[in-house]
């Protein structure tokens, strides 16, 4: 997960963290899974989540 930030804002991005979970072949291949990133911008918590599941799941 990538987040691009303009430099026009003062350094107001805090509490930045990320996580990823591979769920591909035997749990090791990286062709399936999910990742996310979260941060605080001023007083607002923002989260981005990306996932890629196998066909027919869900």
N, C-alpha and C positions, 0 to 999 in steps of 0.2 A: 504494500500500500504506500503510495507516495502522496504527499500533500505539498503543494507549492504555495509559498507565502510571499506577498509583496513586502518590500522593505519600507513602504510608506507608513506603516504602523510602528509605533514604538514597541519595544520588546514586551508585548502583553500576552504572549503565548506561554502558558505554564502547565504544569502537571501533564507533560507529554509522555505517553506510553503506547506500546504496540504489542501485538500478540499474533501468532500464527499457529495453525493446526494442520499438518499434512494428513490426509486420509486416503491417499492413493494406494496402489498395490502394496499389500501387507503393511500399510501405514508408513511406508518409507518413500514411495514415489511422490513427487510434488505436483502431479497433474490434477489432483483433486484436493479440496480442503478449503480453508478460509483464513482470512487475516483481517485485522482491524487496527485502527489507530484512534486515539482519543487525545483531546487537549482542551484546555480552557482558554478562551479568547475573551479578554476583559472578564466579565462575570458570567459568561455563557459556556457550558460544557458542550463540546461538539464531538461526535463519534461518526466514523466511517467504517462500514463493514462490507467486505467483499467475500463471496463464497462461490465455489464451483463444485457442484454435486454430480454424482453419476446419473446418467440418463434413467428416468423412471423413479428416482428417489423423491420423497416428499409427499 
